[in-house]
């Protein structure tokens, strides 16, 4: 969303274009369809600015990824692939523990709510 506003400010949308985009946003639920329709609203100059901005962002992402790879290579050397596999295993274990804790919390909450109706039933049975 922030990137969309940044691009809107970059290309200098007219009030009419802003209104058209707002109407599209209300009518359209698919982000891909919204982008396709929004592209049609832009002038050729605005499209060129958007494309240039996308290229800049792609170059920045590529540069950051290269720096990340260099940093990993520096710390792990030739064992980079081993470290990446170990990190993957650690992430999977962490996710499994998180899911297990969520399941335990739900299990603890379910009997607590289920115990109240049975308590009411036993107390009602004692009043006969």
N, C-alpha and C positions, 0 to 999 in steps of 0.2 A: 504494500500500500504506500509506504514511504517513497519507494522508487517511482511509483506512478505519479505521485505529487511532484517529485523532483523533476521528472520528465515534463510534466504539465507546465511547471514554472520555466523550464529550459526552453521549450518551444514557443512559449508566449501564446497560449490559447486565447481566442476571442471569447467574449461573453456568450455569443451564440454557440460556439463550439462547446463551451462548458455546459450550457443548458442541454445540448444534444447528448453529451456524454452522461450527464446525470439521468436523463430519460432512459438511455441505454442501460445504465447500471440498475435502474429500477425494473426494467422489462426483462433483462437477461440474467439468467442464473449461471450460465456456463462462462467461466473466465476466458476460454479460448474464443468463444463466439463474441464476447465483449471486446477482446483485443482486435478481432477481425473487423468488427463494425467500427471501432474507434479509429482504426487505421484508415478507413474510408473517409472519415471526417477531416483528417489532417490534410493540409496543403502539401504540395511537393517539397517546399522548403522545410516545413516542419518535419516531414518524413525523413529528410536528409539529416536533420539535427538529431532525430531519434536514433537513426542508424549509426551516426557517428558516436553518440553517447553509448550505445550498446557495444560498439567496438572498443571504446575506452574501458568499459566495465569488464569486458572479456579479457582484455590485455592485463588489467589490474588483477583479475582472478588468476590468470595464468602465472603472473609474476609472483603472487602470494603462494601459489601451489609449488612453484620452483623453489622458493625460499624455504617452504615447509619441508620439501624433499631434501634440500641441502642440510637443514637442521637435523632431520632424522638420520641422514647419512653420517653427519658429524658425531652424533651421540651413539649410534648403533653400528656404524661401520658396515662391514660385510654381513652382519647379522640383522640387517634391516628387515628382511622378509620374515625371519624368525620372530622379531619383535612385533611386527604387524600381526602375525598369526597369534602370538601370545595376547596382544591387545584385543583381538577379536574374541578369543576365548574368555578373557576377563569381562568384556562387555556382555557376552552371552550369559555368563554366570551371574553377573549383576542383575541383568534383566530377569533371569529365572528367580532370583531371590526376591526381587521386587514383586513379581507376579505371585509368588508364594505368600508373601506378607499380605498382599491385597486379598488373596483367597482366605487367609486366616482371619483377617479383619471382618470380611463378609460373613464367615462362618460364625464368628463370635457375635455379630449383630443379629444374625438370623435366629439363633436359639433364644436370644434375649427377647425378641419380639414374639417368638412362638411360645415362650414360657408364660407370658401374661395371660393369653387366652386359656391355657390349661389350668392355670391357677384360679381363674374365674370359674371355670367349669367345676373344679373340685370344691370350691367354696360354695358354689350353687348347689352341688350335690349334697353337701352337709346340711343344708337348710331344709331339706325335705322333711 
